Amino acid sequence: MKSLFIYLSGANDRHANLQRALAHSQIQPSTLWKVAHGKNGKPQLLLNGAAKLGFSLSHAEGIEVVALLEEDRELGVDVELWPQRETDLDFLQTIASEEDRKVVAKLTGGKHDAGVALWVLKEAALKCSGEVMTDPRELSAIRQFDNVFLLKSSAFASAPHPEIDVALHVLTSEKDAHQIFLLAVAMPAGSLHKRPIKFEGKDWRLSPFQS
């Protein structure tokens, strides 16, 4: 099983960050590449104009994350600052399905906004499927094991959605202990179990979400 590579940069420069991510990941060949758009306008990374890689990127609050996989598989990544505050119930209501009630209580990490955690899970899943304009309430989140969640159609859904596995991680700054982000990586159901992750991010630490 090929490793999933995650590169974190403090610069909001997609071209430069992709170059660095490809160099660090040692994916070959990495000298010629372009970003194209597939179905639903979803960005795709093509090497030498042909070989397609699993690819997604996200940015928030001064950081950008690039996720790469040396396989032609759908991939989605989302990163968000994780505020230390009570859950914003008004926001939660706009993204949570009825089925999410069981998982929301375990997404606070003890003292953080659970709505942000749920949003990151759903945004990564929708970026994986390419349906980024879908109402997040059409998906429900079910914890499978450890930090991996299954995102699938909720009772609210107007049409069936593909089942997506999402691995939730916590990003912490080694320079500022109060700067905490959530990172979610999504792949089609069954693709994430025991998949190794390689992380490169100066002064940052990646750890699996726990509750």
Residue frames as a rotation matrix with the C-alpha (Angstrom) as fourth column:
MET 1
0.576 0.817 0.000 0.00
0.817 -0.576 0.000 0.00
0.000 0.000 -1.000 0.00
LYS 2
-0.215 -0.687 0.694 1.48
0.658 -0.627 -0.417 3.34
0.722 0.367 0.587 -1.07
SER 3
-0.479 -0.062 -0.876 2.00
0.808 -0.422 -0.412 6.07
-0.344 -0.905 0.252 1.52
LEU 4
0.641 0.634 0.433 -0.07
0.694 -0.720 0.026 9.20
0.328 0.283 -0.901 1.63
PHE 5
-0.460 -0.881 -0.111 2.19
0.871 -0.424 -0.249 12.26
0.172 -0.211 0.962 1.67
ILE 6
0.730 0.682 -0.030 1.20
0.664 -0.699 0.266 15.48
0.160 -0.214 -0.963 3.44
TYR 7
-0.449 -0.874 0.188 3.23
0.828 -0.486 -0.282 18.67
0.337 0.029 0.941 3.12
LEU 8
0.645 0.630 -0.433 2.56
0.752 -0.622 0.216 21.77
-0.134 -0.465 -0.875 5.24
SER 9
-0.425 -0.756 0.497 3.84
0.799 -0.572 -0.186 25.21
0.425 0.318 0.848 4.35
GLY 10
-0.131 0.314 -0.940 3.53
0.692 -0.650 -0.314 28.63
-0.710 -0.692 -0.132 5.96
ALA 11
-0.806 -0.188 -0.561 3.45
-0.237 -0.767 0.597 30.26
-0.543 0.614 0.573 2.51
ASN 12
0.249 0.945 0.211 0.23
0.098 0.192 -0.976 30.66
-0.963 0.264 -0.044 0.50
ASP 13
-0.099 -0.396 -0.913 1.84
-0.920 -0.312 0.235 29.83
-0.378 0.863 -0.334 -2.85
ARG 14
0.720 0.533 0.444 0.26
-0.393 0.841 -0.371 26.84
-0.571 0.092 0.815 -4.58
HIS 15
0.825 -0.421 -0.377 2.87
-0.272 0.288 -0.918 26.47
0.495 0.860 0.123 -7.32
ALA 16
-0.150 -0.950 0.272 5.86
-0.756 -0.067 -0.651 26.64
0.637 -0.303 -0.709 -4.97
ASN 17
-0.085 0.174 0.981 4.19
-0.888 0.433 -0.153 24.39
-0.451 -0.885 0.118 -2.40
LEU 18
0.914 0.400 0.067 3.42
-0.311 0.797 -0.517 21.76
-0.261 0.452 0.853 -5.04
GLN 19
0.470 -0.825 -0.315 7.02
-0.405 0.116 -0.907 21.86
0.784 0.554 -0.280 -6.19
ARG 20
-0.387 -0.640 0.663 8.27
-0.877 0.034 -0.480 21.38
0.285 -0.767 -0.575 -2.64
ALA 21
0.301 0.592 0.748 5.70
-0.762 0.621 -0.185 18.67
-0.574 -0.514 0.638 -1.89
LEU 22
0.952 0.027 -0.304 6.68
-0.241 0.679 -0.694 16.68
0.187 0.734 0.653 -4.97
ALA 23
0.103 -0.993 -0.053 10.36
-0.524 -0.009 -0.852 17.04
0.846 0.116 -0.521 -4.11
HIS 24
-0.376 -0.224 0.899 9.89
-0.925 0.151 -0.349 15.92
-0.058 -0.963 -0.264 -0.50
SER 25
0.523 0.704 0.480 7.59
-0.659 0.691 -0.296 13.03
-0.540 -0.162 0.826 -1.45
GLN 26
-0.551 -0.830 0.087 10.13
-0.504 0.414 0.758 11.69
-0.665 0.373 -0.646 -3.98
ILE 27
0.454 0.733 0.507 7.30
0.183 0.480 -0.858 10.88
-0.872 0.482 0.084 -6.37
GLN 28
-0.639 -0.727 -0.249 8.79
-0.181 -0.173 0.968 10.30
-0.747 0.664 -0.022 -9.83
PRO 29
-0.448 -0.787 0.424 8.79
0.817 -0.553 -0.163 11.92
0.362 0.273 0.891 -12.29
SER 30
0.302 0.564 -0.769 8.31
0.852 -0.521 -0.047 15.29
-0.427 -0.641 -0.638 -10.63
THR 31
-0.697 -0.654 -0.294 9.92
0.451 -0.718 0.530 17.71
-0.558 0.237 0.795 -13.07
LEU 32
-0.902 0.432 0.007 6.94
-0.233 -0.500 0.834 18.21
0.364 0.750 0.552 -15.41
TRP 33
-0.598 0.759 -0.256 3.45
0.772 0.461 -0.437 18.61
-0.214 -0.460 -0.862 -14.06
LYS 34
-0.823 0.421 0.381 0.29
-0.230 -0.860 0.455 20.61
0.519 0.287 0.805 -14.47
VAL 35
-0.721 0.692 0.041 -2.98
0.102 0.165 -0.981 21.10
-0.685 -0.703 -0.190 -12.63
ALA 36
-0.840 0.541 -0.022 -6.03
-0.050 -0.039 0.998 20.25
0.540 0.840 0.060 -14.73
HIS 37
-0.531 0.740 0.414 -9.72
-0.761 -0.201 -0.616 20.00
-0.373 -0.642 0.670 -13.88
GLY 38
-0.980 0.195 -0.037 -11.78
0.170 0.920 0.352 16.83
0.103 0.339 -0.935 -13.95
LYS 39
-0.213 0.977 0.018 -15.45
0.614 0.119 0.781 16.19
0.761 0.177 -0.625 -13.34
ASN 40
0.667 0.602 -0.438 -17.28
0.730 -0.411 0.547 18.81
0.149 -0.685 -0.713 -11.32
GLY 41
0.703 -0.442 0.557 -14.29
-0.202 -0.875 -0.440 21.09
0.682 0.197 -0.705 -11.87
LYS 42
0.935 -0.346 0.076 -12.21
0.027 0.284 0.959 19.18
-0.353 -0.894 0.275 -9.33
PRO 43
0.415 -0.856 -0.307 -8.45
-0.910 -0.397 -0.123 19.94
-0.017 0.330 -0.944 -9.61
GLN 44
0.959 -0.221 0.179 -6.25
0.223 0.975 0.009 17.07
-0.177 0.031 0.984 -10.78
LEU 45
0.321 -0.924 -0.207 -2.47
-0.689 -0.378 0.619 16.79
-0.650 -0.056 -0.758 -10.77
LEU 46
0.992 0.000 0.123 -0.97
0.090 0.681 -0.726 15.31
-0.084 0.732 0.676 -13.94
LEU 47
0.198 -0.980 -0.019 2.69
-0.197 -0.059 0.979 14.32
-0.960 -0.190 -0.205 -14.22
ASN 48
-0.808 -0.588 0.035 4.21
-0.033 0.105 0.994 14.68
-0.588 0.802 -0.104 -17.69
GLY 49
-0.553 0.651 -0.519 0.71
-0.832 -0.465 0.303 15.41
-0.044 0.600 0.799 -18.95
ALA 50
-0.200 0.458 -0.866 -0.47
-0.423 0.757 0.498 11.83
0.884 0.466 0.043 -18.41
ALA 51
-0.496 -0.033 -0.868 0.07
0.569 0.743 -0.353 10.09
0.656 -0.669 -0.349 -15.06
LYS 52
0.185 0.670 0.719 -2.63
-0.304 -0.656 0.691 11.23
0.935 -0.346 0.082 -12.65
LEU 53
-0.801 -0.478 -0.361 -1.92
0.234 0.305 -0.923 11.43
0.551 -0.824 -0.133 -8.92
GLY 54
0.341 0.784 -0.519 -4.20
0.878 -0.069 0.473 11.59
0.335 -0.617 -0.712 -5.93
PHE 55
-0.736 -0.622 0.267 -4.05
0.554 -0.780 -0.291 15.30
0.389 -0.066 0.919 -5.10
SER 56
0.524 0.843 0.121 -5.77
0.657 -0.490 0.572 17.88
0.542 -0.220 -0.811 -2.91
LEU 57
-0.683 -0.730 0.005 -4.86
0.553 -0.522 -0.650 21.08
0.477 -0.441 0.760 -1.12
SER 58
0.559 0.823 -0.100 -6.32
0.670 -0.377 0.640 23.36
0.489 -0.424 -0.762 1.52
HIS 59
-0.605 -0.761 0.233 -5.31
0.445 -0.566 -0.694 26.53
0.660 -0.317 0.681 3.34
ALA 60
0.630 0.773 -0.071 -6.39
0.486 -0.321 0.813 28.33
0.606 -0.547 -0.578 6.49
GLU 61
0.994 -0.105 -0.031 -5.03
-0.036 -0.580 0.814 31.07
-0.103 -0.808 -0.580 8.75
GLY 62
0.503 -0.851 -0.151 -1.61
-0.846 -0.521 0.117 31.38
-0.179 0.069 -0.982 7.15
ILE 63
-0.452 -0.656 0.604 -0.85
-0.403 0.754 0.518 27.72
-0.796 -0.010 -0.605 6.38
GLU 64
0.312 0.508 -0.803 -1.35
-0.949 0.209 -0.237 25.59
0.047 0.836 0.547 3.28
VAL 65
-0.128 -0.256 0.958 -1.49
-0.400 0.897 0.187 21.81
-0.908 -0.359 -0.217 3.13
VAL 66
0.003 0.057 -0.998 -0.79
-0.976 0.219 0.009 19.66
0.219 0.974 0.056 0.06
ALA 67
0.144 0.085 0.986 -1.80
-0.440 0.898 -0.013 15.98
-0.886 -0.432 0.167 0.03
LEU 68
-0.025 -0.263 -0.964 -0.34
-0.989 0.148 -0.014 13.63
0.146 0.953 -0.264 -2.58
LEU 69
0.269 0.084 0.959 -0.76
-0.327 0.945 0.009 9.95
-0.906 -0.316 0.282 -3.37
GLU 70
-0.589 -0.584 -0.559 1.16
-0.732 0.091 0.675 8.09
-0.343 0.807 -0.481 -6.07
GLU 71
-0.717 0.496 0.489 -2.02
0.562 0.827 -0.015 6.38
-0.412 0.264 -0.872 -7.24
ASP 72
-0.822 0.535 0.194 -4.91
-0.177 -0.564 0.807 7.38
0.541 0.629 0.558 -9.48
ARG 73
-0.327 0.714 -0.618 -7.38
0.908 0.419 0.004 7.65
0.262 -0.560 -0.786 -6.59
GLU 74
0.336 0.525 0.782 -9.74
0.199 -0.851 0.486 10.38
0.921 -0.007 -0.390 -5.48
LEU 75
-0.360 -0.542 -0.759 -8.40
0.905 -0.005 -0.425 12.39
0.227 -0.840 0.493 -2.57
GLY 76
0.426 0.486 0.763 -9.65
0.230 -0.874 0.428 15.30
0.875 -0.007 -0.484 -0.50
VAL 77
-0.392 -0.573 -0.720 -8.01
0.881 -0.008 -0.473 17.33
0.265 -0.819 0.508 2.26
ASP 78
0.464 0.496 0.734 -9.26
0.194 -0.866 0.462 20.14
0.865 -0.072 -0.497 4.47
VAL 79
-0.466 -0.625 -0.626 -7.56
0.819 -0.035 -0.573 22.13
0.336 -0.780 0.528 7.24
GLU 80
0.395 0.619 0.679 -9.14
0.155 -0.773 0.615 24.56
0.905 -0.138 -0.401 9.68
LEU 81
-0.701 -0.500 0.509 -8.09
-0.361 -0.367 -0.857 26.40
0.615 -0.785 0.076 12.81
TRP 82
-0.062 0.654 -0.754 -9.67
0.552 0.652 0.520 24.61
0.832 -0.384 -0.402 15.81
PRO 83
-0.172 -0.008 0.985 -10.84
-0.460 -0.884 -0.087 27.25
0.871 -0.468 0.149 18.30
GLN 84
-0.761 -0.030 -0.648 -10.75
0.548 0.505 -0.667 26.58
0.347 -0.863 -0.368 22.03
ARG 85
-0.756 0.626 0.193 -14.33
-0.655 -0.728 -0.202 27.60
0.014 -0.279 0.960 22.77
GLU 86
-0.322 0.754 0.572 -17.79
-0.078 0.581 -0.810 26.20
-0.944 -0.305 -0.128 23.31
THR 87
-0.669 0.099 0.737 -19.41
0.693 0.442 0.569 24.74
-0.269 0.891 -0.365 20.22
ASP 88
-0.805 0.408 -0.430 -21.17
-0.497 -0.860 0.117 27.33
-0.322 0.308 0.895 18.05
LEU 89
-0.481 0.673 0.562 -24.64
0.320 0.732 -0.602 25.77
-0.816 -0.110 -0.567 18.02
ASP 90
0.453 0.643 -0.617 -25.98
-0.346 -0.511 -0.787 28.08
-0.821 0.570 -0.009 15.32
PHE 91
-0.136 -0.591 -0.795 -23.21
-0.988 0.020 0.155 27.03
-0.076 0.806 -0.587 12.93
LEU 92
-0.867 -0.205 0.455 -23.55
-0.256 0.965 -0.053 23.39
-0.428 -0.162 -0.889 13.93
GLN 93
-0.006 0.971 0.241 -27.22
0.043 0.241 -0.970 23.47
-0.999 0.005 -0.043 12.99
THR 94
0.503 0.193 -0.843 -26.33
-0.733 -0.422 -0.534 24.50
-0.459 0.886 -0.071 9.43
ILE 95
-0.198 -0.693 -0.693 -24.02
-0.927 0.362 -0.097 21.51
0.318 0.623 -0.714 8.83
ALA 96
-0.856 -0.206 0.475 -25.17
-0.428 0.798 -0.425 18.64
-0.291 -0.567 -0.771 11.06
SER 97
-0.329 0.755 -0.568 -27.59
-0.375 0.447 0.812 15.91
0.867 0.480 0.136 10.04
GLU 98
0.597 0.622 0.506 -29.82
-0.735 0.172 0.656 14.15
0.321 -0.764 0.560 12.57
GLU 99
0.854 -0.272 -0.444 -27.48
0.283 0.958 -0.042 11.15
0.437 -0.090 0.895 12.48
ASP 100
-0.011 -0.953 0.303 -24.51
0.117 -0.302 -0.946 13.31
0.993 0.025 0.115 13.51
ARG 101
0.583 0.307 0.752 -25.79
-0.617 -0.434 0.656 13.70
0.528 -0.847 -0.064 17.07
LYS 102
0.978 -0.172 -0.119 -24.00
0.208 0.819 0.535 10.53
0.005 -0.548 0.837 18.14
VAL 103
0.283 -0.949 0.137 -20.60
0.909 0.220 -0.355 11.73
0.306 0.225 0.925 16.98
VAL 104
0.383 -0.110 0.917 -20.72
0.083 -0.985 -0.152 15.48
0.920 0.134 -0.368 17.73
ALA 105
0.948 0.058 0.314 -20.28
-0.296 -0.212 0.932 15.05
0.120 -0.976 -0.184 21.48
LYS 106
0.650 -0.740 0.172 -16.96
0.502 0.588 0.634 13.25
-0.571 -0.325 0.754 20.87
LEU 107
0.356 -0.491 0.795 -15.56
0.840 -0.205 -0.503 15.87
0.409 0.847 0.339 18.49
THR 108
0.965 0.067 0.254 -14.74
-0.032 -0.929 0.368 18.56
0.260 -0.363 -0.894 21.04
GLY 109
0.066 -0.978 -0.197 -11.36
0.335 0.208 -0.919 17.19
0.940 -0.006 0.341 22.05
GLY 110
-0.235 -0.076 -0.969 -12.43
0.966 0.097 -0.241 18.22
0.112 -0.992 0.051 25.54
LYS 111
-0.036 0.137 -0.990 -12.50
0.529 -0.838 -0.135 21.98
-0.848 -0.529 -0.042 25.03
HIS 112
-0.905 -0.354 -0.237 -12.80
-0.024 -0.512 0.859 22.81
-0.425 0.783 0.455 21.33
ASP 113
-0.151 0.870 -0.468 -15.61
-0.821 -0.374 -0.430 23.66
-0.550 0.320 0.772 18.91
ALA 114
-0.342 0.078 0.937 -17.13
0.173 0.985 -0.019 20.36
-0.924 0.156 -0.350 17.73
GLY 115
0.733 0.677 -0.072 -18.80
0.094 -0.206 -0.974 22.10
-0.674 0.707 -0.215 14.80
VAL 116
0.339 -0.707 -0.621 -15.42
-0.905 -0.425 -0.010 22.93
-0.257 0.565 -0.784 13.29
ALA 117
-0.609 -0.576 0.545 -14.37
-0.460 0.816 0.350 19.28
-0.647 -0.038 -0.762 13.58
LEU 118
0.074 0.725 0.685 -17.56
0.404 0.606 -0.685 18.10
-0.912 0.327 -0.248 11.88
TRP 119
0.801 0.202 -0.563 -17.12
-0.334 -0.630 -0.701 20.71
-0.497 0.750 -0.437 9.15
VAL 120
-0.139 -0.944 -0.299 -13.55
-0.913 0.006 0.407 19.57
-0.382 0.330 -0.863 8.43
LEU 121
-0.540 0.002 0.842 -14.72
0.034 0.999 0.019 15.94
-0.841 0.038 -0.539 8.10
LYS 122
0.406 0.832 0.379 -17.50
0.472 0.164 -0.866 16.85
-0.783 0.530 -0.326 5.69
GLU 123
0.670 -0.210 -0.712 -15.51
-0.576 -0.753 -0.319 19.35
-0.469 0.624 -0.625 3.65
ALA 124
-0.463 -0.885 0.044 -12.72
-0.696 0.394 0.600 16.81
-0.548 0.247 -0.799 3.07
ALA 125
-0.386 0.399 0.832 -15.28
0.369 0.893 -0.257 14.19
-0.845 0.207 -0.492 2.01
LEU 126
0.699 0.710 -0.084 -17.00
0.249 -0.352 -0.902 16.56
-0.671 0.610 -0.423 -0.41
LYS 127
0.322 -0.677 -0.662 -13.67
-0.843 -0.523 0.126 17.62
-0.431 0.517 -0.739 -1.89
CYS 128
-0.624 -0.523 0.581 -12.85
-0.272 0.842 0.466 13.95
-0.733 0.132 -0.668 -2.38
SER 129
-0.097 0.691 0.716 -16.09
0.680 0.571 -0.459 13.29
-0.726 0.443 -0.526 -4.27
GLY 130
-0.859 -0.261 0.440 -15.94
0.504 -0.579 0.641 16.63
0.087 0.773 0.629 -6.09
GLU 131
0.046 0.973 0.224 -19.39
0.726 -0.187 0.662 17.64
0.686 0.132 -0.715 -4.82
VAL 132
-0.770 -0.525 -0.362 -18.18
0.619 -0.478 -0.623 20.71
0.154 -0.704 0.693 -2.94
MET 133
-0.762 0.539 0.359 -21.46
-0.454 -0.840 0.299 22.61
0.463 0.064 0.884 -3.47
THR 134
-0.144 0.715 -0.684 -23.48
0.338 0.685 0.645 19.92
0.930 -0.138 -0.340 -1.67
ASP 135
0.407 0.381 0.830 -25.29
-0.680 -0.481 0.554 20.85
0.610 -0.790 0.063 1.55
PRO 136
-0.635 -0.772 -0.035 -23.15
-0.550 0.484 -0.681 19.24
0.542 -0.413 -0.732 4.31
ARG 137
-0.281 0.612 0.739 -26.34
-0.818 0.250 -0.518 18.07
-0.502 -0.750 0.431 6.04
GLU 138
0.625 0.481 -0.615 -26.70
-0.753 0.579 -0.313 15.55
0.205 0.659 0.724 3.22
LEU 139
-0.082 -0.709 -0.701 -23.79
-0.150 0.704 -0.694 13.63
0.985 0.048 -0.164 4.77
SER 140
0.896 0.251 0.366 -23.65
-0.399 0.095 0.912 11.85
0.194 -0.963 0.186 8.10
ALA 141
-0.092 -0.995 -0.033 -20.47
-0.718 0.089 -0.690 11.02
0.690 -0.040 -0.723 10.01
ILE 142
0.947 0.322 -0.015 -19.95
-0.240 0.736 0.633 7.70
0.215 -0.595 0.774 11.77
ARG 143
0.113 -0.948 0.296 -16.81
-0.985 -0.069 0.157 6.90
-0.128 -0.309 -0.942 13.72
GLN 144
0.642 0.065 -0.764 -15.36
-0.384 0.890 -0.247 3.61
0.663 0.452 0.596 12.51
PHE 145
0.692 -0.506 -0.516 -12.19
0.718 0.556 0.418 3.19
0.075 -0.659 0.748 14.56
ASP 146
-0.272 -0.880 -0.389 -9.46
0.904 -0.372 0.210 5.35
-0.329 -0.295 0.897 16.05
ASN 147
-0.413 0.048 -0.909 -9.42
-0.018 -0.999 -0.045 8.60
-0.910 -0.002 0.414 14.06
VAL 148
-0.998 0.061 -0.018 -11.21
-0.012 0.096 0.995 7.29
0.063 0.994 -0.095 10.93
PHE 149
-0.341 0.934 -0.102 -14.80
-0.249 -0.195 -0.949 8.27
-0.906 -0.298 0.299 10.17
LEU 150
-0.677 0.261 0.688 -17.20
0.717 0.447 0.535 7.04
-0.168 0.856 -0.490 7.50
LEU 151
-0.575 0.509 -0.641 -19.11
-0.392 -0.859 -0.330 9.77
-0.718 0.062 0.693 5.68
LYS 152
-0.846 0.369 0.385 -22.21
0.533 0.610 0.586 8.61
-0.019 0.701 -0.713 3.84
SER 153
-0.525 0.712 0.466 -25.66
0.003 -0.546 0.838 9.80
0.851 0.441 0.285 2.76
SER 154
-0.947 0.319 0.043 -27.90
-0.080 -0.104 -0.991 11.07
-0.312 -0.942 0.124 5.54
ALA 155
-0.289 0.929 0.233 -31.68
0.842 0.362 -0.401 10.84
-0.456 0.080 -0.886 5.66
PHE 156
0.261 0.331 -0.907 -31.67
0.039 -0.942 -0.333 14.51
-0.964 0.052 -0.259 4.55
ALA 157
-0.700 -0.709 -0.084 -29.87
-0.052 -0.066 0.996 13.68
-0.712 0.702 0.009 1.28
SER 158
0.260 0.783 -0.565 -31.69
-0.679 -0.268 -0.684 14.43
-0.687 0.561 0.462 -1.96
ALA 159
0.724 -0.134 -0.677 -29.54
-0.500 0.573 -0.649 11.88
0.475 0.808 0.348 -3.83
PRO 160
0.907 -0.407 -0.106 -27.13
0.390 0.719 0.575 9.11
-0.158 -0.563 0.811 -2.82
HIS 161
0.625 -0.780 -0.018 -23.54
-0.772 -0.615 -0.160 10.10
0.113 0.114 -0.987 -2.14
PRO 162
0.319 -0.586 -0.745 -20.47
-0.026 0.780 -0.625 7.88
0.947 0.218 0.234 -2.42
GLU 163
0.975 -0.031 -0.221 -19.19
0.223 0.169 0.960 6.52
0.008 -0.985 0.171 0.89
ILE 164
0.368 -0.858 0.358 -15.96
-0.163 -0.439 -0.884 8.22
0.916 0.267 -0.301 1.94
ASP 165
0.510 -0.345 -0.788 -13.44
0.848 0.355 0.393 7.41
0.144 -0.869 0.473 4.68
VAL 166
0.538 -0.338 0.772 -11.98
-0.146 -0.940 -0.310 10.43
0.830 0.054 -0.555 6.44
ALA 167
0.135 -0.593 -0.794 -8.96
0.920 0.373 -0.122 10.35
0.369 -0.714 0.595 8.76
LEU 168
0.839 0.240 0.488 -8.93
0.054 -0.930 0.363 13.22
0.541 -0.278 -0.793 11.26
HIS 169
0.018 -0.916 -0.400 -5.64
0.907 0.183 -0.379 14.61
0.421 -0.356 0.834 12.58
VAL 170
0.909 0.148 -0.389 -4.52
0.337 -0.811 0.479 17.41
-0.245 -0.567 -0.787 14.87
LEU 171
0.217 -0.839 0.499 -1.82
0.645 -0.261 -0.718 19.84
0.733 0.477 0.485 13.76
THR 172
0.874 0.011 -0.486 0.09
0.422 -0.513 0.748 21.59
-0.241 -0.858 -0.453 16.53
SER 173
0.656 -0.651 0.382 2.75
-0.134 -0.598 -0.790 24.27
0.743 0.467 -0.480 16.23
GLU 174
0.305 -0.645 -0.701 6.02
0.889 0.457 -0.034 23.60
0.343 -0.613 0.712 18.03
LYS 175
-0.712 -0.566 0.415 6.48
0.430 -0.819 -0.379 27.37
0.555 -0.091 0.827 18.29
ASP 176
-0.649 0.594 0.476 3.02
-0.721 -0.680 -0.135 28.23
0.244 -0.430 0.869 19.62
ALA 177
-0.978 0.209 -0.002 1.21
0.195 0.909 -0.369 25.59
-0.075 -0.361 -0.929 21.69
HIS 178
-0.333 0.908 -0.253 -2.06
-0.003 -0.269 -0.963 27.52
-0.943 -0.320 0.092 21.38
GLN 179
-0.189 0.222 -0.957 -2.07
-0.945 -0.306 0.116 27.32
-0.267 0.926 0.267 17.57
ILE 180
-0.618 0.089 0.781 -4.05
-0.015 0.992 -0.125 24.16
-0.786 -0.089 -0.612 16.87
PHE 181
-0.327 0.487 -0.810 -5.54
-0.944 -0.206 0.257 23.07
-0.042 0.849 0.527 13.56
LEU 182
0.172 0.401 0.900 -7.59
-0.157 0.913 -0.377 20.10
-0.973 -0.077 0.220 12.44
LEU 183
-0.495 -0.355 -0.793 -6.60
-0.849 0.004 0.528 18.27
-0.185 0.935 -0.303 9.27
ALA 184
0.277 0.638 0.719 -8.90
-0.277 0.769 -0.576 15.78
-0.920 -0.039 0.390 7.55
VAL 185
-0.693 -0.492 -0.527 -7.85
-0.677 0.192 0.711 13.49
-0.249 0.849 -0.466 4.70
ALA 186
0.234 0.907 0.351 -10.55
-0.524 0.421 -0.740 11.73
-0.819 -0.011 0.573 2.68
MET 187
-0.811 -0.372 -0.452 -10.50
-0.583 0.438 0.685 8.79
-0.057 0.818 -0.572 0.27
PRO 188
0.022 0.847 -0.532 -13.15
-0.703 0.391 0.594 6.40
0.711 0.361 0.603 -1.08
ALA 189
0.570 0.310 0.761 -14.40
-0.807 0.386 0.447 3.96
-0.155 -0.869 0.470 1.57
GLY 190
0.942 -0.226 0.250 -11.93
0.197 0.971 0.135 1.17
-0.273 -0.078 0.959 2.30
SER 191
0.639 -0.707 0.305 -8.88
0.319 -0.117 -0.940 3.09
0.700 0.698 0.151 1.03
LEU 192
0.325 -0.496 0.805 -7.55
-0.616 -0.757 -0.217 4.56
0.717 -0.426 -0.552 4.27
HIS 193
0.957 0.122 0.262 -7.38
-0.285 0.536 0.794 1.61
-0.043 -0.835 0.548 6.64
LYS 194
0.594 -0.790 0.150 -3.75
0.392 0.447 0.804 1.14
-0.702 -0.419 0.576 7.76
ARG 195
0.674 -0.387 0.629 -2.46
0.574 -0.262 -0.776 3.39
0.465 0.884 0.045 4.98
PRO 196
-0.042 -0.761 -0.647 0.88
0.948 -0.234 0.215 4.90
-0.315 -0.605 0.732 6.08
ILE 197
0.916 0.299 0.268 1.15
0.358 -0.911 -0.206 8.69
0.182 0.285 -0.941 6.21
LYS 198
-0.195 -0.976 -0.095 4.35
0.980 -0.190 -0.065 10.65
0.045 -0.105 0.993 5.67
PHE 199
0.838 0.535 -0.107 4.30
0.545 -0.827 0.135 14.21
-0.016 -0.172 -0.985 6.98
GLU 200
-0.350 -0.923 0.160 6.63
0.918 -0.372 -0.140 17.11
0.189 0.098 0.977 6.23
GLY 201
0.598 0.543 0.589 6.08
0.386 -0.840 0.382 20.42
0.702 -0.001 -0.712 7.99
LYS 202
-0.461 -0.887 0.022 8.77
0.437 -0.248 -0.864 22.52
0.772 -0.389 0.502 9.61
ASP 203
-0.953 -0.014 0.304 7.93
-0.254 -0.516 -0.818 23.33
0.168 -0.856 0.489 13.23
TRP 204
0.003 0.997 0.079 4.64
-0.979 -0.014 0.205 21.42
0.205 -0.078 0.976 13.03
ARG 205
-0.916 -0.212 0.341 3.52
-0.309 0.913 -0.264 18.09
-0.256 -0.348 -0.902 14.47
LEU 206
-0.182 0.850 -0.494 0.80
-0.795 0.169 0.583 15.84
0.579 0.499 0.645 13.05
SER 207
-0.956 -0.080 0.283 -1.01
-0.249 0.733 -0.633 13.44
-0.157 -0.675 -0.721 15.40
PRO 208
-0.616 0.773 -0.150 -4.19
0.416 0.481 0.772 11.35
0.669 0.413 -0.618 15.10
PHE 209
-0.247 0.647 0.722 -7.34
-0.693 -0.638 0.335 12.86
0.677 -0.418 0.606 16.59
GLN 210
-0.729 0.067 -0.681 -8.32
0.450 0.797 -0.403 11.36
0.516 -0.600 -0.612 19.94
SER 211
-0.227 0.679 0.698 -11.36
-0.653 -0.638 0.408 11.81
0.723 -0.363 0.588 22.15
